[in-house]
Amino acid sequence: MNLDASQPLLRITHGVLREIAVTAFADGGVVDTMAIAASPAGRAYTTVYDAGVGLATRHALGDLAWRLRFELPLVVNRWDRAADFTSGDGRVAFRWQVSLEGLR
């Protein structure tokens, strides 16, 4: 499940950059213990969640529109399961994600 909210700070009617907004997000899910060990042990599942804030920009070029987001997770319960985590990284590490979103 994902909850996402944004509040535009600036809207522009012409040019490529069309909007700058502040965002807040919260993500949560349940994962099978075959993928991630249960915490606490003995459950048939484990929970994963994160929440944070960020900035988003909306762009448009002709009929093509896209959004860029910079997000700062403030709460992450299974930080050691991040895709780019390697032993010794500690609890602060750079993460990246690419997603596609259709805009109207």
Biopython code that builds the backbone (N, CA, C, O; Angstrom):
import numpy as np
from Bio.PDB.StructureBuilder import StructureBuilder

atoms = [
    (1, "MET", "N", (0.845, -1.162, 0.000)),
    (1, "MET", "CA", (0.000, 0.000, 0.000)),
    (1, "MET", "C", (0.893, 1.227, 0.000)),
    (1, "MET", "O", (1.964, 1.242, 0.605)),
    (2, "ASN", "N", (0.434, 2.233, -0.680)),
    (2, "ASN", "CA", (1.185, 3.475, -0.777)),
    (2, "ASN", "C", (0.243, 4.650, -0.567)),
    (2, "ASN", "O", (-0.824, 4.715, -1.177)),
    (3, "LEU", "N", (0.634, 5.566, 0.284)),
    (3, "LEU", "CA", (-0.077, 6.829, 0.451)),
    (3, "LEU", "C", (0.870, 7.940, 0.036)),
    (3, "LEU", "O", (2.045, 7.944, 0.402)),
    (4, "ASP", "N", (0.349, 8.870, -0.724)),
    (4, "ASP", "CA", (1.187, 9.922, -1.266)),
    (4, "ASP", "C", (0.388, 11.213, -1.296)),
    (4, "ASP", "O", (-0.762, 11.215, -1.734)),
    (5, "ALA", "N", (0.972, 12.302, -0.842)),
    (5, "ALA", "CA", (0.314, 13.604, -0.886)),
    (5, "ALA", "C", (1.302, 14.637, -1.391)),
    (5, "ALA", "O", (2.501, 14.546, -1.125)),
    (6, "SER", "N", (0.797, 15.615, -2.118)),
    (6, "SER", "CA", (1.674, 16.685, -2.593)),
    (6, "SER", "C", (0.951, 18.021, -2.501)),
    (6, "SER", "O", (-0.271, 18.103, -2.621)),
    (7, "GLN", "N", (1.735, 19.052, -2.287)),
    (7, "GLN", "CA", (1.220, 20.418, -2.225)),
    (7, "GLN", "C", (2.062, 21.278, -3.173)),
    (7, "GLN", "O", (3.243, 21.509, -2.916)),
    (8, "PRO", "N", (1.458, 21.748, -4.262)),
    (8, "PRO", "CA", (2.224, 22.571, -5.204)),
    (8, "PRO", "C", (2.749, 23.849, -4.541)),
    (8, "PRO", "O", (2.032, 24.527, -3.806)),
    (9, "LEU", "N", (4.003, 24.153, -4.817)),
    (9, "LEU", "CA", (4.609, 25.398, -4.360)),
    (9, "LEU", "C", (4.601, 26.441, -5.464)),
    (9, "LEU", "O", (4.492, 27.639, -5.204)),
    (10, "LEU", "N", (4.720, 25.965, -6.716)),
    (10, "LEU", "CA", (4.809, 26.860, -7.869)),
    (10, "LEU", "C", (4.228, 26.160, -9.087)),
    (10, "LEU", "O", (4.583, 25.018, -9.380)),
    (11, "ARG", "N", (3.326, 26.849, -9.803)),
    (11, "ARG", "CA", (2.780, 26.338, -11.062)),
    (11, "ARG", "C", (3.129, 27.311, -12.175)),
    (11, "ARG", "O", (3.014, 28.526, -12.018)),
    (12, "ILE", "N", (3.560, 26.753, -13.308)),
    (12, "ILE", "CA", (4.002, 27.557, -14.448)),
    (12, "ILE", "C", (3.213, 27.101, -15.675)),
    (12, "ILE", "O", (3.101, 25.899, -15.913)),
    (13, "THR", "N", (2.668, 28.024, -16.451)),
    (13, "THR", "CA", (1.833, 27.645, -17.595)),
    (13, "THR", "C", (2.611, 27.468, -18.889)),
    (13, "THR", "O", (2.102, 26.836, -19.815)),
    (14, "HIS", "N", (3.828, 28.003, -18.992)),
    (14, "HIS", "CA", (4.619, 27.889, -20.219)),
    (14, "HIS", "C", (5.988, 27.312, -19.906)),
    (14, "HIS", "O", (6.470, 27.416, -18.778)),
    (15, "GLY", "N", (6.612, 26.705, -20.903)),
    (15, "GLY", "CA", (7.940, 26.151, -20.733)),
    (15, "GLY", "C", (7.909, 24.676, -20.366)),
    (15, "GLY", "O", (6.837, 24.083, -20.245)),
    (16, "VAL", "N", (9.069, 24.092, -20.192)),
    (16, "VAL", "CA", (9.180, 22.663, -19.889)),
    (16, "VAL", "C", (8.823, 22.382, -18.435)),
    (16, "VAL", "O", (8.074, 21.445, -18.158)),
    (17, "LEU", "N", (9.343, 23.169, -17.503)),
    (17, "LEU", "CA", (9.026, 22.991, -16.083)),
    (17, "LEU", "C", (7.646, 23.571, -15.802)),
    (17, "LEU", "O", (7.422, 24.764, -16.007)),
    (18, "ARG", "N", (6.709, 22.728, -15.330)),
    (18, "ARG", "CA", (5.326, 23.168, -15.126)),
    (18, "ARG", "C", (4.924, 23.271, -13.661)),
    (18, "ARG", "O", (4.001, 24.016, -13.333)),
    (19, "GLU", "N", (5.599, 22.537, -12.768)),
    (19, "GLU", "CA", (5.190, 22.568, -11.365)),
    (19, "GLU", "C", (6.323, 22.109, -10.463)),
    (19, "GLU", "O", (7.106, 21.232, -10.827)),
    (20, "ILE", "N", (6.400, 22.710, -9.281)),
    (20, "ILE", "CA", (7.285, 22.263, -8.203)),
    (20, "ILE", "C", (6.395, 22.059, -6.991)),
    (20, "ILE", "O", (5.617, 22.943, -6.634)),
    (21, "ALA", "N", (6.505, 20.891, -6.351)),
    (21, "ALA", "CA", (5.633, 20.568, -5.221)),
    (21, "ALA", "C", (6.430, 19.898, -4.110)),
    (21, "ALA", "O", (7.433, 19.232, -4.366)),
    (22, "VAL", "N", (5.976, 20.081, -2.879)),
    (22, "VAL", "CA", (6.517, 19.357, -1.735)),
    (22, "VAL", "C", (5.639, 18.110, -1.566)),
    (22, "VAL", "O", (4.423, 18.175, -1.746)),
    (23, "THR", "N", (6.262, 16.977, -1.219)),
    (23, "THR", "CA", (5.521, 15.721, -1.121)),
    (23, "THR", "C", (5.753, 15.053, 0.231)),
    (23, "THR", "O", (6.730, 15.327, 0.928)),
    (24, "ALA", "N", (4.831, 14.176, 0.570)),
    (24, "ALA", "CA", (4.963, 13.291, 1.734)),
    (24, "ALA", "C", (4.477, 11.916, 1.291)),
    (24, "ALA", "O", (3.540, 11.813, 0.500)),
    (25, "PHE", "N", (5.109, 10.862, 1.798)),
    (25, "PHE", "CA", (4.726, 9.523, 1.376)),
    (25, "PHE", "C", (4.843, 8.542, 2.529)),
    (25, "PHE", "O", (5.579, 8.763, 3.490)),
    (26, "ALA", "N", (4.099, 7.456, 2.408)),
    (26, "ALA", "CA", (4.184, 6.325, 3.337)),
    (26, "ALA", "C", (3.899, 5.063, 2.532)),
    (26, "ALA", "O", (2.910, 5.002, 1.802)),
    (27, "ASP", "N", (4.747, 4.071, 2.658)),
    (27, "ASP", "CA", (4.611, 2.798, 1.963)),
    (27, "ASP", "C", (4.609, 1.685, 2.995)),
    (27, "ASP", "O", (5.331, 1.757, 3.989)),
    (28, "GLY", "N", (3.809, 0.663, 2.769)),
    (28, "GLY", "CA", (3.792, -0.481, 3.673)),
    (28, "GLY", "C", (3.394, -1.733, 2.935)),
    (28, "GLY", "O", (2.665, -1.676, 1.945)),
    (29, "GLY", "N", (3.868, -2.861, 3.412)),
    (29, "GLY", "CA", (3.520, -4.118, 2.773)),
    (29, "GLY", "C", (3.825, -5.308, 3.657)),
    (29, "GLY", "O", (4.432, -5.185, 4.720)),
    (30, "VAL", "N", (3.388, -6.458, 3.189)),
    (30, "VAL", "CA", (3.619, -7.722, 3.868)),
    (30, "VAL", "C", (4.382, -8.610, 2.897)),
    (30, "VAL", "O", (4.010, -8.713, 1.728)),
    (31, "VAL", "N", (5.452, -9.254, 3.370)),
    (31, "VAL", "CA", (6.328, -10.049, 2.521)),
    (31, "VAL", "C", (6.386, -11.474, 3.050)),
    (31, "VAL", "O", (6.432, -11.695, 4.260)),
    (32, "ASP", "N", (6.383, -12.437, 2.139)),
    (32, "ASP", "CA", (6.513, -13.852, 2.500)),
    (32, "ASP", "C", (7.884, -14.088, 3.125)),
    (32, "ASP", "O", (8.867, -13.476, 2.708)),
    (33, "THR", "N", (7.957, -14.959, 4.107)),
    (33, "THR", "CA", (9.219, -15.229, 4.793)),
    (33, "THR", "C", (10.231, -15.942, 3.906)),
    (33, "THR", "O", (11.398, -16.047, 4.282)),
    (34, "MET", "N", (9.818, -16.436, 2.735)),
    (34, "MET", "CA", (10.793, -17.008, 1.796)),
    (34, "MET", "C", (11.617, -15.902, 1.145)),
    (34, "MET", "O", (12.725, -16.157, 0.674)),
    (35, "ALA", "N", (11.089, -14.673, 1.112)),
    (35, "ALA", "CA", (11.810, -13.537, 0.537)),
    (35, "ALA", "C", (12.615, -12.792, 1.595)),
    (35, "ALA", "O", (13.780, -12.466, 1.368)),
    (36, "ILE", "N", (12.009, -12.519, 2.748)),
    (36, "ILE", "CA", (12.657, -11.814, 3.856)),
    (36, "ILE", "C", (12.276, -12.531, 5.139)),
    (36, "ILE", "O", (11.098, -12.787, 5.390)),
    (37, "ALA", "N", (13.262, -12.849, 5.941)),
    (37, "ALA", "CA", (13.007, -13.561, 7.192)),
    (37, "ALA", "C", (12.044, -12.786, 8.083)),
    (37, "ALA", "O", (12.084, -11.557, 8.132)),
    (38, "ALA", "N", (11.183, -13.508, 8.781)),
    (38, "ALA", "CA", (10.187, -12.892, 9.661)),
    (38, "ALA", "C", (10.865, -12.149, 10.810)),
    (38, "ALA", "O", (11.904, -12.561, 11.325)),
    (39, "SER", "N", (10.240, -11.046, 11.186)),
    (39, "SER", "CA", (10.720, -10.282, 12.323)),
    (39, "SER", "C", (9.507, -9.804, 13.100)),
    (39, "SER", "O", (8.798, -8.922, 12.615)),
    (40, "PRO", "N", (9.234, -10.339, 14.280)),
    (40, "PRO", "CA", (10.003, -11.329, 15.027)),
    (40, "PRO", "C", (9.870, -12.730, 14.421)),
    (40, "PRO", "O", (8.940, -13.007, 13.663)),
    (41, "ALA", "N", (10.796, -13.585, 14.762)),
    (41, "ALA", "CA", (10.835, -14.945, 14.225)),
    (41, "ALA", "C", (9.561, -15.715, 14.568)),
    (41, "ALA", "O", (8.936, -15.463, 15.598)),
    (42, "GLY", "N", (9.185, -16.646, 13.707)),
    (42, "GLY", "CA", (8.029, -17.494, 13.950)),
    (42, "GLY", "C", (6.785, -17.093, 13.185)),
    (42, "GLY", "O", (5.861, -17.900, 13.074)),
    (43, "ARG", "N", (6.720, -15.893, 12.655)),
    (43, "ARG", "CA", (5.572, -15.471, 11.862)),
    (43, "ARG", "C", (5.644, -16.072, 10.459)),
    (43, "ARG", "O", (6.715, -16.477, 10.006)),
    (44, "ALA", "N", (4.515, -16.127, 9.783)),
    (44, "ALA", "CA", (4.474, -16.592, 8.395)),
    (44, "ALA", "C", (4.710, -15.434, 7.421)),
    (44, "ALA", "O", (4.711, -15.641, 6.208)),
    (45, "TYR", "N", (4.907, -14.239, 7.932)),
    (45, "TYR", "CA", (5.118, -13.053, 7.110)),
    (45, "TYR", "C", (5.987, -12.066, 7.873)),
    (45, "TYR", "O", (6.231, -12.222, 9.070)),
    (46, "THR", "N", (6.444, -11.056, 7.162)),
    (46, "THR", "CA", (7.129, -9.935, 7.807)),
    (46, "THR", "C", (6.632, -8.642, 7.179)),
    (46, "THR", "O", (6.276, -8.622, 6.001)),
    (47, "THR", "N", (6.605, -7.583, 7.937)),
    (47, "THR", "CA", (6.135, -6.297, 7.425)),
    (47, "THR", "C", (7.317, -5.440, 6.991)),
    (47, "THR", "O", (8.402, -5.515, 7.566)),
    (48, "VAL", "N", (7.088, -4.637, 5.980)),
    (48, "VAL", "CA", (8.065, -3.655, 5.526)),
    (48, "VAL", "C", (7.338, -2.322, 5.378)),
    (48, "VAL", "O", (6.190, -2.280, 4.934)),
    (49, "TYR", "N", (8.011, -1.234, 5.753)),
    (49, "TYR", "CA", (7.390, 0.084, 5.603)),
    (49, "TYR", "C", (8.465, 1.154, 5.564)),
    (49, "TYR", "O", (9.586, 0.960, 6.035)),
    (50, "ASP", "N", (8.092, 2.288, 4.990)),
    (50, "ASP", "CA", (8.922, 3.483, 5.028)),
    (50, "ASP", "C", (8.008, 4.698, 4.902)),
    (50, "ASP", "O", (6.857, 4.582, 4.480)),
    (51, "ALA", "N", (8.528, 5.851, 5.270)),
    (51, "ALA", "CA", (7.780, 7.102, 5.175)),
    (51, "ALA", "C", (8.776, 8.246, 5.102)),
    (51, "ALA", "O", (9.882, 8.153, 5.635)),
    (52, "GLY", "N", (8.382, 9.321, 4.443)),
    (52, "GLY", "CA", (9.290, 10.452, 4.345)),
    (52, "GLY", "C", (8.684, 11.631, 3.608)),
    (52, "GLY", "O", (7.468, 11.720, 3.436)),
    (53, "VAL", "N", (9.551, 12.532, 3.178)),
    (53, "VAL", "CA", (9.163, 13.761, 2.494)),
    (53, "VAL", "C", (10.009, 13.925, 1.245)),
    (53, "VAL", "O", (10.999, 13.218, 1.060)),
    (54, "GLY", "N", (9.616, 14.860, 0.387)),
    (54, "GLY", "CA", (10.406, 15.076, -0.820)),
    (54, "GLY", "C", (9.945, 16.276, -1.617)),
    (54, "GLY", "O", (9.071, 17.034, -1.195)),
    (55, "LEU", "N", (10.553, 16.429, -2.781)),
    (55, "LEU", "CA", (10.191, 17.454, -3.757)),
    (55, "LEU", "C", (9.874, 16.754, -5.071)),
    (55, "LEU", "O", (10.510, 15.760, -5.420)),
    (56, "ALA", "N", (8.889, 17.277, -5.797)),
    (56, "ALA", "CA", (8.528, 16.724, -7.100)),
    (56, "ALA", "C", (8.426, 17.864, -8.102)),
    (56, "ALA", "O", (7.966, 18.958, -7.774)),
    (57, "THR", "N", (8.861, 17.593, -9.322)),
    (57, "THR", "CA", (8.700, 18.555, -10.405)),
    (57, "THR", "C", (7.910, 17.877, -11.522)),
    (57, "THR", "O", (8.072, 16.683, -11.777)),
    (58, "ARG", "N", (7.064, 18.645, -12.175)),
    (58, "ARG", "CA", (6.308, 18.137, -13.314)),
    (58, "ARG", "C", (6.789, 18.890, -14.542)),
    (58, "ARG", "O", (6.956, 20.109, -14.517)),
    (59, "HIS", "N", (7.009, 18.148, -15.613)),
    (59, "HIS", "CA", (7.542, 18.712, -16.845)),
    (59, "HIS", "C", (6.620, 18.348, -18.001)),
    (59, "HIS", "O", (5.916, 17.340, -17.943)),
    (60, "ALA", "N", (6.621, 19.165, -19.050)),
    (60, "ALA", "CA", (5.848, 18.876, -20.254)),
    (60, "ALA", "C", (6.594, 19.420, -21.457)),
    (60, "ALA", "O", (7.144, 20.521, -21.433)),
    (61, "LEU", "N", (6.595, 18.617, -22.508)),
    (61, "LEU", "CA", (7.210, 19.002, -23.771)),
    (61, "LEU", "C", (6.283, 18.500, -24.866)),
    (61, "LEU", "O", (6.290, 17.312, -25.187)),
    (62, "GLY", "N", (5.501, 19.376, -25.430)),
    (62, "GLY", "CA", (4.482, 18.965, -26.397)),
    (62, "GLY", "C", (3.454, 18.088, -25.700)),
    (62, "GLY", "O", (2.914, 18.473, -24.664)),
    (63, "ASP", "N", (3.175, 16.907, -26.258)),
    (63, "ASP", "CA", (2.218, 15.972, -25.660)),
    (63, "ASP", "C", (2.857, 15.066, -24.621)),
    (63, "ASP", "O", (2.157, 14.269, -23.996)),
    (64, "LEU", "N", (4.145, 15.162, -24.422)),
    (64, "LEU", "CA", (4.876, 14.325, -23.475)),
    (64, "LEU", "C", (4.971, 15.029, -22.123)),
    (64, "LEU", "O", (5.402, 16.180, -22.046)),
    (65, "ALA", "N", (4.567, 14.336, -21.060)),
    (65, "ALA", "CA", (4.640, 14.907, -19.712)),
    (65, "ALA", "C", (5.271, 13.888, -18.783)),
    (65, "ALA", "O", (5.063, 12.686, -18.951)),
    (66, "TRP", "N", (6.043, 14.349, -17.800)),
    (66, "TRP", "CA", (6.678, 13.448, -16.843)),
    (66, "TRP", "C", (6.906, 14.163, -15.527)),
    (66, "TRP", "O", (6.869, 15.391, -15.450)),
    (67, "ARG", "N", (7.142, 13.364, -14.487)),
    (67, "ARG", "CA", (7.373, 13.875, -13.140)),
    (67, "ARG", "C", (8.708, 13.340, -12.633)),
    (67, "ARG", "O", (9.020, 12.163, -12.811)),
    (68, "LEU", "N", (9.488, 14.206, -12.006)),
    (68, "LEU", "CA", (10.731, 13.815, -11.336)),
    (68, "LEU", "C", (10.544, 14.023, -9.845)),
    (68, "LEU", "O", (9.966, 15.022, -9.417)),
    (69, "ARG", "N", (11.039, 13.072, -9.050)),
    (69, "ARG", "CA", (10.870, 13.160, -7.598)),
    (69, "ARG", "C", (12.200, 12.929, -6.897)),
    (69, "ARG", "O", (12.989, 12.068, -7.287)),
    (70, "PHE", "N", (12.427, 13.712, -5.861)),
    (70, "PHE", "CA", (13.541, 13.498, -4.946)),
    (70, "PHE", "C", (12.909, 13.248, -3.588)),
    (70, "PHE", "O", (12.250, 14.129, -3.036)),
    (71, "GLU", "N", (13.107, 12.046, -3.045)),
    (71, "GLU", "CA", (12.461, 11.694, -1.781)),
    (71, "GLU", "C", (13.494, 11.360, -0.718)),
    (71, "GLU", "O", (14.535, 10.767, -1.004)),
    (72, "LEU", "N", (13.194, 11.744, 0.493)),
    (72, "LEU", "CA", (14.053, 11.485, 1.638)),
    (72, "LEU", "C", (13.280, 10.619, 2.636)),
    (72, "LEU", "O", (12.454, 11.135, 3.389)),
    (73, "PRO", "N", (13.543, 9.295, 2.649)),
    (73, "PRO", "CA", (12.880, 8.445, 3.638)),
    (73, "PRO", "C", (13.375, 8.794, 5.039)),
    (73, "PRO", "O", (14.582, 8.849, 5.277)),
    (74, "LEU", "N", (12.453, 9.028, 5.957)),
    (74, "LEU", "CA", (12.813, 9.354, 7.335)),
    (74, "LEU", "C", (12.646, 8.153, 8.259)),
    (74, "LEU", "O", (13.307, 8.068, 9.294)),
    (75, "VAL", "N", (11.765, 7.225, 7.889)),
    (75, "VAL", "CA", (11.509, 6.012, 8.666)),
    (75, "VAL", "C", (11.572, 4.832, 7.700)),
    (75, "VAL", "O", (10.840, 4.801, 6.711)),
    (76, "VAL", "N", (12.439, 3.862, 7.978)),
    (76, "VAL", "CA", (12.549, 2.649, 7.160)),
    (76, "VAL", "C", (12.797, 1.490, 8.110)),
    (76, "VAL", "O", (13.791, 1.494, 8.837)),
    (77, "ASN", "N", (11.902, 0.485, 8.121)),
    (77, "ASN", "CA", (12.088, -0.576, 9.109)),
    (77, "ASN", "C", (13.035, -1.688, 8.647)),
    (77, "ASN", "O", (13.678, -2.300, 9.500)),
    (78, "ARG", "N", (13.156, -1.979, 7.372)),
    (78, "ARG", "CA", (14.063, -3.041, 6.905)),
    (78, "ARG", "C", (15.114, -2.439, 5.967)),
    (78, "ARG", "O", (15.261, -2.881, 4.827)),
    (79, "TRP", "N", (15.834, -1.442, 6.447)),
    (79, "TRP", "CA", (16.827, -0.731, 5.651)),
    (79, "TRP", "C", (17.909, -1.652, 5.104)),
    (79, "TRP", "O", (18.489, -1.367, 4.057)),
    (80, "ASP", "N", (18.187, -2.751, 5.795)),
    (80, "ASP", "CA", (19.225, -3.685, 5.352)),
    (80, "ASP", "C", (18.774, -4.537, 4.169)),
    (80, "ASP", "O", (19.574, -5.308, 3.638)),
    (81, "ARG", "N", (17.510, -4.420, 3.739)),
    (81, "ARG", "CA", (16.999, -5.180, 2.603)),
    (81, "ARG", "C", (16.900, -4.331, 1.337)),
    (81, "ARG", "O", (16.346, -4.789, 0.338)),
    (82, "ALA", "N", (17.421, -3.115, 1.359)),
    (82, "ALA", "CA", (17.400, -2.261, 0.172)),
    (82, "ALA", "C", (18.213, -2.900, -0.946)),
    (82, "ALA", "O", (19.185, -3.608, -0.684)),
    (83, "ALA", "N", (17.817, -2.653, -2.190)),
    (83, "ALA", "CA", (18.443, -3.304, -3.342)),
    (83, "ALA", "C", (19.946, -3.052, -3.431)),
    (83, "ALA", "O", (20.689, -3.958, -3.808)),
    (84, "ASP", "N", (20.411, -1.863, -3.101)),
    (84, "ASP", "CA", (21.833, -1.530, -3.234)),
    (84, "ASP", "C", (22.618, -1.661, -1.937)),
    (84, "ASP", "O", (23.773, -1.239, -1.884)),
    (85, "PHE", "N", (22.031, -2.230, -0.892)),
    (85, "PHE", "CA", (22.711, -2.345, 0.393)),
    (85, "PHE", "C", (23.815, -3.395, 0.319)),
    (85, "PHE", "O", (23.614, -4.492, -0.202)),
    (86, "THR", "N", (24.973, -3.045, 0.846)),
    (86, "THR", "CA", (26.063, -4.007, 1.007)),
    (86, "THR", "C", (26.537, -3.933, 2.452)),
    (86, "THR", "O", (26.457, -2.883, 3.090)),
    (87, "SER", "N", (27.019, -5.031, 2.948)),
    (87, "SER", "CA", (27.481, -5.093, 4.326)),
    (87, "SER", "C", (28.515, -4.006, 4.578)),
    (87, "SER", "O", (29.438, -3.821, 3.785)),
    (88, "GLY", "N", (28.357, -3.295, 5.676)),
    (88, "GLY", "CA", (29.282, -2.218, 6.015)),
    (88, "GLY", "C", (28.777, -0.841, 5.620)),
    (88, "GLY", "O", (29.411, 0.162, 5.947)),
    (89, "ASP", "N", (27.640, -0.770, 4.916)),
    (89, "ASP", "CA", (27.084, 0.524, 4.503)),
    (89, "ASP", "C", (26.581, 1.342, 5.678)),
    (89, "ASP", "O", (26.506, 2.567, 5.583)),
    (90, "GLY", "N", (26.237, 0.700, 6.775)),
    (90, "GLY", "CA", (25.639, 1.413, 7.891)),
    (90, "GLY", "C", (24.162, 1.637, 7.626)),
    (90, "GLY", "O", (23.571, 0.987, 6.764)),
    (91, "ARG", "N", (23.569, 2.559, 8.371)),
    (91, "ARG", "CA", (22.128, 2.763, 8.255)),
    (91, "ARG", "C", (21.756, 3.914, 7.333)),
    (91, "ARG", "O", (20.570, 4.193, 7.159)),
    (92, "VAL", "N", (22.723, 4.584, 6.744)),
    (92, "VAL", "CA", (22.450, 5.650, 5.790)),
    (92, "VAL", "C", (23.099, 5.265, 4.469)),
    (92, "VAL", "O", (24.299, 4.995, 4.414)),
    (93, "ALA", "N", (22.297, 5.240, 3.400)),
    (93, "ALA", "CA", (22.825, 4.859, 2.094)),
    (93, "ALA", "C", (21.976, 5.494, 1.007)),
    (93, "ALA", "O", (20.808, 5.814, 1.229)),
    (94, "PHE", "N", (22.554, 5.671, -0.149)),
    (94, "PHE", "CA", (21.851, 6.206, -1.306)),
    (94, "PHE", "C", (21.013, 5.093, -1.933)),
    (94, "PHE", "O", (21.504, 3.984, -2.146)),
    (95, "ARG", "N", (19.754, 5.391, -2.226)),
    (95, "ARG", "CA", (18.892, 4.456, -2.945)),
    (95, "ARG", "C", (18.343, 5.173, -4.164)),
    (95, "ARG", "O", (18.164, 6.391, -4.145)),
    (96, "TRP", "N", (18.078, 4.431, -5.212)),
    (96, "TRP", "CA", (17.477, 5.033, -6.391)),
    (96, "TRP", "C", (16.368, 4.133, -6.903)),
    (96, "TRP", "O", (16.354, 2.926, -6.662)),
    (97, "GLN", "N", (15.452, 4.745, -7.606)),
    (97, "GLN", "CA", (14.312, 4.028, -8.161)),
    (97, "GLN", "C", (13.886, 4.725, -9.431)),
    (97, "GLN", "O", (13.925, 5.952, -9.514)),
    (98, "VAL", "N", (13.484, 3.957, -10.413)),
    (98, "VAL", "CA", (12.956, 4.497, -11.649)),
    (98, "VAL", "C", (11.533, 3.992, -11.814)),
    (98, "VAL", "O", (11.287, 2.791, -11.701)),
    (99, "SER", "N", (10.603, 4.882, -12.076)),
    (99, "SER", "CA", (9.225, 4.467, -12.310)),
    (99, "SER", "C", (8.630, 5.326, -13.420)),
    (99, "SER", "O", (9.109, 6.426, -13.695)),
    (100, "LEU", "N", (7.607, 4.821, -14.036)),
    (100, "LEU", "CA", (6.908, 5.552, -15.096)),
    (100, "LEU", "C", (5.522, 5.908, -14.601)),
    (100, "LEU", "O", (4.864, 5.108, -13.937)),
    (101, "GLU", "N", (5.086, 7.102, -14.925)),
    (101, "GLU", "CA", (3.782, 7.575, -14.492)),
    (101, "GLU", "C", (3.141, 8.327, -15.629)),
    (101, "GLU", "O", (3.753, 9.227, -16.204)),
    (102, "GLY", "N", (1.931, 7.976, -15.956)),
    (102, "GLY", "CA", (1.210, 8.694, -17.002)),
    (102, "GLY", "C", (0.576, 9.947, -16.442)),
    (102, "GLY", "O", (-0.106, 9.891, -15.419)),
    (103, "LEU", "N", (0.785, 11.060, -17.085)),
    (103, "LEU", "CA", (0.199, 12.330, -16.657)),
    (103, "LEU", "C", (-0.785, 12.814, -17.705)),
    (103, "LEU", "O", (-0.623, 12.535, -18.893)),
    (104, "ARG", "N", (-1.783, 13.524, -17.276)),
    (104, "ARG", "CA", (-2.752, 14.107, -18.216)),
    (104, "ARG", "C", (-2.589, 15.586, -18.281)),
    (104, "ARG", "O", (-3.313, 16.255, -19.017)),
]
sb = StructureBuilder()
sb.init_structure("model")
sb.init_model(0)
sb.init_chain("A")
sb.init_seg("    ")
for serial, (resi, resn, name, xyz) in enumerate(atoms, 1):
    if name == "N":
        sb.init_residue(resn, " ", resi, " ")
    sb.init_atom(name, np.array(xyz, "f"), 0.0, 1.0, " ", f" {name:<3s}", serial, name[0])
structure = sb.get_structure()
